[in-house]
Amino acid sequence: MNRNLTAQLRFALMRLRSSSLKSYVTNAFWRQPASLWEGKHSTAFKWGTVHSQFSFSCTPKESVMAAEAKQTCYEGSCVQSFQFYLEHSEEHEAILQCVHNLLPGEFQRIGAGKSSLDILGVGSGGGEMDTQMLTLLQSTFPAIPITADIVEGSSKLTDNFKALVAKTANLQNIPFGWYIMNSGEYEKQVKAKGDMKKFDFIHMIQMIYYVDNLADTIRFFHSLLKNNGRLMIIIEAANGGWDTLWKTYKKELCVDAITEYRSSGEIIACLKSLGLKYDEHTIPNSFDISECYNPSSQIGQRLLNFMTAQDHFEQYFTPEIRAGMLDLLRNKCSTEKDGKVLFNSTLKCILVHA
């Protein structure tokens, strides 16, 4: 696998969301520039597979909006690497807890007085997070018609999403529109048509890291919100472990497709510059990276490969760089408890008002 794909892979997250909650990030690999997940910055990143708490089955009316899927980091071994990360980080579980705690109240506000609700998922991956959110929305408004449009650059993850929908009984009555493309391509298509469908709720989970132009991307999707709608962005927290690692070693890590690392700090600064109102919520999370300090541990090596977006951490970086990264991970990116090195992978959920 070339470094370009691996890098994209790592940035995409997690997934927060996409083939079974534990699946893989789809279009937007969270730490992968939205472009990694978002086509350099233009593919949407989303979550991998997370084991769903709900089981559904359905064959909804599908409106398949074409577009040839390009090879993305969400295919093949990249997906496997991301899945490995999700299994060890429990990131999806942390995001799900936030979703279940936060969205019921938000949905009440968003849907008040409306006769129908339209949802847009950008970088939805395998759909684990999407099906959970749609189920929550249905339980909040059981009598109101709901539609769901899905933008995902990976045809494989889109197939996983469709299979999950087919097993989810309560989603049978929801018409799905499938857009197998990255977020930049979706924007171009919508603008070319000139007839922009509006949405009550748009979510971008771990996918905005690498969009080509952050302000333009947020401005566009915000323009698609209906009255009282919300744009939900989930991304790594500023000054968290990922932010510290990737900004400290920007020269070594932000190469090829990844040219910059974005965290919640950049998103909030952008929202302020655009004059947009938002609410910010913290999603606490950490995972054990103790194995990274055992040279003979295969788990440790695979985690380091993923965290640095390289196929072979030991071979790619010089001994000095490796030692510096390991020291940073232990002393600046993590805390130690009960003999374990716990990496700070806290995220932020940012709800942008229409």
C-alpha positions in Angstrom: 0.0 0.0 0.0 1.5 3.4 -0.8 2.1 6.0 1.8 -0.6 8.2 0.3 -3.4 5.7 0.9 -2.0 4.8 4.4 -2.0 8.4 5.4 -5.5 8.9 4.1 -6.5 5.9 6.0 -5.3 7.1 9.3 -7.0 10.4 9.1 -10.2 9.2 8.2 -12.1 7.9 12.0 -12.7 6.8 13.0 -15.4 6.4 12.1 -16.5 7.7 14.1 -18.6 5.8 11.9 -19.1 3.2 9.3 -19.8 -0.4 8.6 -20.7 -1.7 11.8 -19.7 1.0 14.2 -16.6 -0.8 14.2 -16.2 -0.4 10.5 -14.2 1.9 8.9 -14.2 5.4 8.2 -15.5 6.2 5.0 -15.0 9.1 3.2 -13.4 11.0 5.7 -10.9 9.3 7.6 -10.8 11.3 10.6 -7.4 12.1 10.8 -7.0 12.0 7.3 -7.6 15.1 5.6 -10.9 15.4 4.6 -9.2 15.0 1.5 -8.0 11.7 2.5 -11.3 11.0 3.4 -12.3 13.7 1.4 -10.5 13.4 -1.6 -7.4 15.3 -0.6 -9.2 17.1 1.3 -12.3 16.4 -0.5 -13.5 13.0 0.3 -15.7 12.6 3.3 -14.4 10.7 6.2 -16.4 8.7 8.4 -16.6 5.9 10.5 -15.7 2.5 10.2 -17.6 -0.2 11.7 -19.0 -0.2 15.0 -21.0 -2.9 16.5 -24.5 -1.6 16.4 -26.7 -1.8 19.4 -29.6 -2.1 17.1 -30.3 -4.7 14.5 -32.3 -3.6 11.5 -33.4 -5.0 8.2 -34.7 -3.2 5.2 -34.8 -2.6 1.6 -35.6 1.1 1.3 -36.5 2.9 -1.9 -33.1 3.8 -3.2 -32.3 6.8 -5.3 -28.8 5.9 -6.5 -27.0 9.0 -7.5 -24.3 7.6 -9.6 -20.7 8.7 -9.9 -17.9 6.3 -10.4 -16.3 5.5 -7.0 -12.6 6.2 -7.0 -10.1 4.1 -5.1 -10.1 5.5 -1.6 -8.3 4.8 1.6 -11.4 3.1 2.7 -10.7 0.1 0.5 -8.6 -3.1 1.0 -5.9 -3.1 3.6 -6.6 0.5 4.6 -10.0 -0.5 5.8 -8.5 -3.4 7.7 -6.0 -1.1 9.4 -8.6 1.4 10.4 -10.8 -1.4 11.7 -7.9 -2.6 13.8 -7.5 0.9 15.3 -11.2 1.0 16.1 -11.1 -2.3 17.9 -8.4 -1.0 20.2 -9.5 2.6 20.6 -13.3 2.3 21.3 -13.7 5.6 19.5 -17.0 4.6 18.0 -18.4 3.7 21.4 -17.4 7.1 22.7 -19.1 8.9 19.9 -22.2 6.7 20.2 -22.5 7.7 23.8 -22.3 11.3 22.9 -24.9 10.8 20.2 -27.3 9.1 22.5 -26.9 11.8 25.2 -27.0 14.8 23.0 -29.1 14.2 19.9 -32.5 13.4 21.4 -32.9 17.0 22.7 -31.4 18.5 19.5 -33.8 16.5 17.4 -36.7 17.8 19.4 -35.6 21.4 18.6 -34.8 20.6 15.0 -38.1 18.9 14.2 -40.5 21.0 16.2 -43.5 21.9 14.0 -42.2 20.2 10.9 -44.1 17.8 8.7 -41.1 16.0 7.3 -37.4 15.7 8.1 -34.4 15.4 5.7 -31.0 14.1 6.8 -27.6 14.3 5.0 -24.7 12.1 6.0 -21.3 13.2 4.6 -18.6 10.6 4.8 -20.9 8.0 6.4 -18.7 5.0 5.8 -20.4 1.7 6.7 -23.4 3.4 8.3 -23.1 2.3 11.9 -23.4 5.8 13.2 -26.0 6.9 10.6 -28.4 4.0 11.4 -28.1 4.8 15.1 -28.9 8.5 14.5 -31.8 7.7 12.2 -33.2 5.3 14.8 -33.0 8.0 17.4 -34.8 10.4 15.1 -37.5 7.9 14.3 -38.1 7.3 18.0 -38.4 11.1 18.6 -40.8 11.6 15.7 -42.4 8.2 14.9 -45.2 9.7 12.7 -43.1 12.1 10.6 -41.6 11.0 7.2 -37.8 11.0 7.1 -35.4 10.9 4.1 -31.7 10.2 4.2 -29.1 11.2 1.6 -25.7 9.6 2.0 -22.4 10.9 0.5 -19.6 8.3 0.7 -16.7 7.9 -1.6 -16.1 4.2 -1.0 -18.3 1.8 -2.9 -17.4 -1.0 -0.6 -18.5 0.9 2.5 -21.6 2.1 0.7 -22.4 -1.6 0.1 -21.8 -2.3 3.8 -24.2 0.5 4.7 -26.9 -0.8 2.4 -26.5 -4.3 3.9 -26.9 -2.8 7.4 -30.0 -0.9 6.3 -31.4 -4.2 4.9 -31.1 -5.7 8.3 -32.7 -2.8 10.1 -36.4 -3.2 10.2 -37.3 0.3 11.4 -35.4 1.8 8.4 -37.5 0.1 5.8 -39.7 3.1 5.3 -36.9 5.6 4.9 -36.0 6.5 1.2 -32.2 6.6 0.8 -30.3 8.6 -1.8 -26.8 7.2 -2.4 -24.0 9.4 -3.6 -20.9 7.4 -4.2 -18.5 10.4 -4.3 -16.5 12.6 -2.0 -17.8 15.8 -0.5 -16.1 18.0 -3.0 -17.7 16.1 -5.9 -21.1 16.3 -4.2 -20.8 20.0 -3.9 -19.9 20.4 -7.6 -22.8 18.2 -8.6 -25.3 20.1 -6.4 -24.2 23.4 -7.7 -24.3 22.2 -11.3 -27.9 21.1 -10.9 -28.8 24.4 -9.4 -31.6 22.9 -7.4 -30.2 22.4 -3.9 -32.1 20.1 -1.6 -32.2 21.5 2.0 -31.7 19.4 5.1 -32.8 19.5 8.7 -29.7 17.7 10.0 -26.3 17.3 8.4 -23.5 15.3 10.0 -19.7 15.1 9.2 -18.0 12.7 11.5 -14.2 12.5 11.4 -14.2 13.6 7.8 -13.4 17.2 7.6 -9.7 16.9 8.3 -8.7 17.3 4.8 -11.1 19.1 2.7 -9.4 21.4 0.2 -10.8 24.5 1.6 -12.2 24.4 5.1 -14.2 27.6 5.0 -15.7 26.9 1.6 -16.7 23.4 2.7 -18.4 24.6 5.9 -20.0 27.5 4.1 -21.5 25.2 1.4 -22.9 22.6 3.8 -24.2 25.2 6.1 -26.1 26.7 3.2 -28.0 23.4 2.8 -29.6 23.7 6.3 -33.3 24.3 6.6 -34.7 26.7 9.2 -33.6 25.6 12.7 -31.4 22.9 11.2 -28.0 21.8 12.6 -24.7 20.8 11.1 -22.8 18.4 13.3 -19.1 18.1 13.0 -17.1 15.6 15.1 -13.3 15.9 15.0 -10.3 15.4 17.2 -10.0 17.9 20.1 -7.5 20.8 20.0 -4.4 20.0 22.2 -5.4 16.4 22.4 -3.0 13.5 21.7 -3.6 13.4 17.9 -3.3 17.2 17.7 0.0 17.2 19.7 1.6 14.3 17.7 0.7 15.5 14.2 1.5 19.2 14.8 4.8 18.5 16.6 5.9 16.2 13.8 4.2 18.0 11.0 7.3 17.9 8.7 7.5 14.1 9.0 3.8 13.2 9.1 2.0 15.8 6.9 3.4 14.5 3.6 1.9 13.4 0.4 -1.8 13.7 0.5 -1.8 15.0 4.1 -0.5 18.5 4.1 -1.9 19.8 7.3 -3.6 18.5 10.4 -6.9 20.0 11.6 -8.4 19.7 15.0 -11.4 21.4 16.7 -9.3 24.5 17.1 -9.2 25.2 13.4 -12.9 24.4 13.0 -13.9 26.8 15.7 -11.7 29.5 14.4 -13.3 29.0 11.0 -16.8 29.2 12.4 -16.0 32.4 14.2 -14.6 33.9 11.0 -17.8 33.0 9.2 -19.9 34.5 11.9 -21.7 31.2 12.5 -23.3 30.3 15.9 -22.3 26.9 17.3 -22.3 24.8 20.5 -19.3 22.7 21.5 -19.4 19.4 23.4 -16.5 17.3 24.6 -16.3 13.5 23.9 -13.8 12.1 26.4 -11.9 9.1 25.2 -8.5 7.4 25.6 -6.9 4.1 24.7 -4.1 2.0 25.8 -0.9 2.3 23.8 1.4 0.5 26.2 2.1 -2.1 23.6 3.8 0.6 21.5 6.7 0.4 24.0 7.2 -3.3 23.5 9.5 -3.7 20.5 8.4 -7.3 19.9 4.6 -6.5 20.1 2.8 -6.8 16.8 -0.1 -4.9 18.2 2.2 -2.0 19.2 3.7 -1.9 15.8 0.3 -1.8 14.1 -0.9 1.0 16.3 2.2 3.0 15.6 1.8 2.4 11.9 -1.8 3.7 12.0 -1.0 6.6 14.3 1.7 7.9 12.0 0.0 6.9 8.7 2.8 4.7 7.6 3.0 1.0 6.6 6.2 0.4 8.6 6.9 2.8 11.5 10.2 1.1 12.3 11.5 1.3 8.7 10.2 4.6 7.6 11.4 6.9 10.4 15.0 7.3 11.6 15.9 6.0 15.1 16.0 9.6 16.4 12.5 10.4 15.1 11.1 7.2 16.4 12.5 7.8 19.8 11.2 11.4 19.8 7.7 10.3 18.8 7.6 7.6 21.5 8.7 10.0 24.1 6.1 12.6 23.0 3.4 10.0 23.0 4.2 9.0 26.5 4.9 12.4 28.1 2.8 14.8 26.1 0.0 12.9 24.5 -0.9 10.4 27.3 -1.3 9.8 31.0 -0.1 6.8 32.9 -2.4 4.8 35.2 -2.1 1.4 36.7 1.0 0.7 34.6 -0.8 1.6 31.3 0.0 4.4 28.9 -3.4 5.9 28.0 -3.4 8.0 24.8 -5.6 11.1 25.0 -8.0 10.7 22.0 -10.6 13.2 23.2 -12.9 14.5 20.4 -15.2 17.5 20.1 -18.8 17.5 18.8 -19.6 20.9 17.3 -23.2 21.7 16.5 -23.5 24.6 14.0 -26.8 26.4 14.0 -28.6 27.3 10.7 
